[in-house]
């Protein structure tokens, strides 16, 4: 049951972060009275019933939304949420903080940049496992300076230039892509 509650808390925290990022409900406001929760929400949140009235209003709202969302999930989605929460709990505190910091940086980006990052992640996730591993390995083999240079060049490109580059790279042979990457990693000459 404790694992189940942690999963609900994880779902609730994600929902709360999204609501706060949008300035929506949950950012602040009145608490939730236990008797106002649906029977399904009460069932999910039963392990914390005794402490409910002592929780801050924002946490009550977040947990109520999380419990509602939990009830709407398929068994597969619930299992996945539980696995993610378990992995989160197993992370060292400093790694959790790094992830929180990354999430905050992501939230501070303009919506179009957030969407572009989501699309890039989806494309990466949809690659065959061998290709994902190859990309990870290449990235980790780069020096910090090479990574910085690639990031800077990418940032200097317009969205249209980035789209065109992605299309060109899809049509290239592995050897052509390797040569292009090597060219991108060389220092630019001032002119």
N, C-alpha and C positions, 0 to 999 in steps of 0.2 A: 504493500500500500504506500510505503514511503517513496518508492521509485515512481509510482503513479503521481503522487503529489509533486515531486520534483519536476516531472514532465509538464504538469499543468502550470507550475510556476514559470518554467522556461517559455511556454507558449504565451503566458500572460505578460512576461517581461518583453518579449518580442512585440506583442500587440501594443504594449504601453509605449515602447520606444517609437514605434511607427506613429502612434497617435500624438505623442509629444512633438515629434519632428514636424507633423502637419499642424500643430497647434490645436489638435482636436480634443475631444473629451478624454479625460484621464490626465491631462496636463495638470489640472488642479480641480477643485470642486468638492461637493459634499461627499461624505462616505456612503457606504451601502449598508443598510440594516440587514442582518442575517435573514429575518423573516421576509424581506423583499426579494431574496434570491429565489430562483425557480427550484423546484424539487431536484432537477438534474444538477444544477449548480451546487446545491447543498450537498448532494451525494458526492460529487467530486471533491468538494472542499471540506468534507467532514473531519479529516484529520486536524484541521486548524480551527474548528468551530469554537473551542474554548478561548482561543486568543483573538478571535475575529474582531470583537469590539475594541481591542487595544491596538489594532493595526491602523496606520495612518490612512486617511481617506483615499489618497491616490493609490495606495497599495490594495485597498479593498476593491476599488474600481478595476484595477488591473487584473486582480485575481478573478473577479466576477466575469470579466470579458474572457480571460483565459479558460475558465471552466466552461463557459458557453462554447467557445471555439473547440475545446477538447471534445465536447459532446457531438459536435458536427463532424469530427474527423472519422475517417475510415479506420478499421483496425490496423491497416498497413501504415497509415499516417501516424497513428499513435505509437506504433512500434518504432518508427523512424525518429519521432520526437524523443522517445525514451532513450534510444541509442545516442542521439546527439547530446542529450542532457548528461548521460553517463560519461561521454567523452569530455564534456565541459568540466564535470566534477573532477575528472582524473588529471586535468591540466595543472601544471604548477601555477601558483599565484601570479608570477611575473608574466607568464604566457597569457593568462586570462586578461591581465592588464593591457598587454600589447594588443590583444584582440579588441578590447573595449576602446582603446585609443584609435585603432583603425576604423572601427565602426563610427566613432565620433567624427573622424576626418571624412568618412564617406557621407555621413549625414550633412556635413557642412558644404558639400559640393552642390552646384546647381542641379536641378532635376534632370536636365538633359545629359549632364556628365554621369549622374547616377545611372540613368537608363543605358548609356553607352557601356558602362562598366558591367551592368547586369548582362547585356547582350554578349560582351566579350567573355564573361564567365560561362554563359550558356554554350557558346561556341567551343570553349576550352573543354567544358564538361562533356560535350558530345563527341569529342575526338576519341579515337581508339586509345585504350590504355597505354599502348606502346608509344604513341605520339605524345601523349600528355607527359609521360615519364621522360621522353627525350627532350621536350621543352623545358621541363623542370631542371634536368641535368645541365642543359646548356646555360640556363639562367644562373645556376649555382656555380658554374665554372667561370663565369665572368668575374672580372674584378669589380669592386664597387665603382671605380671610375668608368668602366665600360657600361655598367648598368645606368649610371647617371647620364652618360652621353646619350645612350639610347632613349632614355626617358625625356631628356631635353629635346632631342630631335623629334620625337613623337609629339611632344607638346607644341612644338613650333609649327607642326603641320595643321592645315585646316581639316575639318571633318571630311571634306570631299577628298583631299589628298590621302587621308588615312584609309578611306573606303577604297580608293583606287589602288593603293599599295596592297591592301588585303586581297583584292581581286587579282592583281598581278602575281602575288605570291602563290595563290591557289593554282595558277596556270603554269608555274615554274617547275622544273625538275628539282629533285633534292640538291643536286650540285649547283644549280643556279641560285637556289635559296641560300645555300652555304656561302657562295661568293658574295651575294648581296649583304648578308649579315656581316661578313668580314669587312665589307666596304663601309657599312654603317658604324662599325666599331672603331674604324680608323679616325684619328682626330681630324676635325675639319680644319682646313687651312683658311686663314683670314685673307681677304682679297681686296 
